[in-house]
Amino acid sequence: MKFQILFFILLLACMYPSVAQGSYENCCLKYVSGMKKSMKRNVVSYRVQQTDGGCNIPAVVLKLKTSRTVCADPHKPWVRQLMQKIDMNN
């Protein structure tokens, strides 16, 4: 019985660091090529993803009314225009 308890505690001690390191950031991995006008009208807000930390690409994460997120290339003109429009509305 003591061996089983010791084994269980040892198992928990070994699993703890792997669970702590398993938290991944919410990063964009690729961009959309474009968006329809109807989807652009449903964009509520955006956030800018930098390449620091665990994210590999710079991106603009667009949040739609349906709580869906879309990743866009920050260097595209339509993305910059959409960001300006959202900034003016807010």
Backbone hydrogen bonds in HBPLUS format (Angstrom, degrees):
<---DONOR---> <-ACCEPTOR-->    atom                        ^
c    i                          cat <-CA-CA->   ^        H-A-AA   ^      H-
h    n   atom  resd res      DA  || num        DHA   H-A  angle D-A-AA Bond
n    s   type  num  typ     dist DA aas  dist angle  dist       angle   num
A0005-ILE N   A0001-MET O   3.19 MM   4  6.52 157.7  2.24 149.6 154.8     1
A0006-LEU N   A0002-LYS O   2.95 MM   4  6.14 163.6  1.98 150.3 155.2     2
A0007-PHE N   A0003-PHE O   2.84 MM   4  5.99 157.8  1.89 147.7 154.1     3
A0008-PHE N   A0004-GLN O   2.95 MM   4  6.11 156.5  2.00 144.2 150.3     4
A0009-ILE N   A0005-ILE O   2.97 MM   4  6.22 159.9  2.01 152.1 156.9     5
A0010-LEU N   A0006-LEU O   2.97 MM   4  6.14 159.2  2.02 148.3 154.3     6
A0011-LEU N   A0007-PHE O   2.88 MM   4  6.08 153.5  1.95 146.7 154.3     7
A0012-LEU N   A0008-PHE O   3.01 MM   4  6.25 159.1  2.05 148.0 153.0     8
A0013-ALA N   A0009-ILE O   2.97 MM   4  6.18 155.3  2.04 146.7 153.6     9
A0014-CYS N   A0010-LEU O   3.05 MM   4  6.28 146.5  2.17 144.4 152.6    10
A0015-MET N   A0011-LEU O   3.04 MM   4  6.24 144.7  2.17 145.0 154.8    11
A0016-TYR N   A0012-LEU O   3.08 MM   4  6.14 144.8  2.21 149.4 156.3    12
A0019-VAL N   A0015-MET O   3.11 MM   4  6.32 150.2  2.20 155.9 164.6    13
A0020-ALA N   A0016-TYR O   3.04 MM   4  6.24 156.9  2.09 153.0 159.6    14
A0021-GLN N   A0017-PRO O   3.09 MM   4  6.22 148.0  2.19 144.7 151.7    15
A0022-GLY N   A0019-VAL O   3.26 MM   3  5.15 148.9  2.36  96.8 105.9    16
A0032-VAL N   A0071-CYS O   2.88 MM  39  6.16 143.6  2.01 157.2 162.2    17
A0039-MET N   A0036-LYS O   3.12 MM   3  5.33 125.3  2.43 100.2 113.5    18
A0040-LYS N   A0036-LYS O   3.03 MM   4  6.37 153.7  2.10 150.1 158.1    19
A0041-ARG N   A0037-LYS O   3.05 MM   4  6.30 146.5  2.16 147.6 155.3    20
A0042-ASN N   A0039-MET O   3.04 MM   3  5.14 138.6  2.22  99.1 111.1    21
A0043-VAL N   A0040-LYS O   3.35 MM   3  5.50 167.4  2.36 106.8 109.4    22
A0065-LYS N   A0042-ASN O   2.86 MM  23  5.52 130.5  2.10 145.3 160.6    23
A0044-VAL N   A0063-LYS O   2.75 MM  19  5.77 163.3  1.77 160.3 165.8    24
A0045-SER N   A0063-LYS O   3.43 MM  18  5.30 159.9  2.48 134.3 139.7    25
A0063-LYS N   A0045-SER O   2.83 MM  18  5.30 177.1  1.83 149.3 150.1    26
A0047-ARG N   A0061-VAL O   3.00 MM  14  5.28 142.3  2.15 134.5 146.2    27
A0061-VAL N   A0047-ARG O   2.82 MM  14  5.28 162.3  1.85 167.0 168.0    28
A0049-GLN N   A0059-ALA O   2.70 MM  10  5.01 170.9  1.71 156.0 157.9    29
A0059-ALA N   A0049-GLN O   3.11 MM  10  5.01 158.5  2.16 132.7 137.9    30
A0060-VAL N   A0072-ALA O   2.91 MM  12  5.18 160.5  1.95 148.5 153.6    31
A0072-ALA N   A0060-VAL O   2.89 MM  12  5.18 154.9  1.95 143.4 151.8    32
A0062-LEU N   A0070-VAL O   2.74 MM   8  5.11 162.3  1.77 166.1 161.4    33
A0070-VAL N   A0062-LEU O   2.87 MM   8  5.11 151.7  1.95 143.7 153.0    34
A0064-LEU N   A0068-ARG O   2.84 MM   4  5.34 174.6  1.84 168.9 170.6    35
A0067-SER N   A0064-LEU O   3.01 MM   3  5.36 149.6  2.10 121.2 121.7    36
A0076-LYS N   A0073-ASP O   3.27 MM   3  5.74 167.8  2.28 116.1 119.7    37
A0079-VAL N   A0076-LYS O   3.24 MM   3  5.44 131.6  2.49 101.5 113.6    38
A0080-ARG N   A0076-LYS O   3.25 MM   4  6.59 160.2  2.29 152.7 157.7    39
A0081-GLN N   A0077-PRO O   2.96 MM   4  6.18 158.9  2.00 152.3 158.1    40
A0082-LEU N   A0078-TRP O   3.09 MM   4  6.12 153.6  2.16 133.2 140.2    41
A0083-MET N   A0079-VAL O   2.94 MM   4  6.18 152.5  2.01 147.7 155.2    42
A0084-GLN N   A0080-ARG O   3.02 MM   4  6.28 156.6  2.08 146.5 152.3    43
A0085-LYS N   A0081-GLN O   2.97 MM   4  6.22 156.1  2.03 147.7 154.4    44
A0086-ILE N   A0082-LEU O   2.99 MM   4  6.24 158.2  2.04 147.7 152.9    45
A0087-ASP N   A0083-MET O   2.93 MM   4  6.15 158.2  1.98 147.9 154.3    46
A0088-MET N   A0084-GLN O   2.94 MM   4  6.16 153.6  2.01 148.4 155.1    47
A0089-ASN N   A0085-LYS O   3.07 MM   4  6.32 148.9  2.17 143.7 151.9    48
A0090-ASN N   A0086-ILE O   3.04 MM   4  6.24 141.3  2.19 145.4 155.4    49
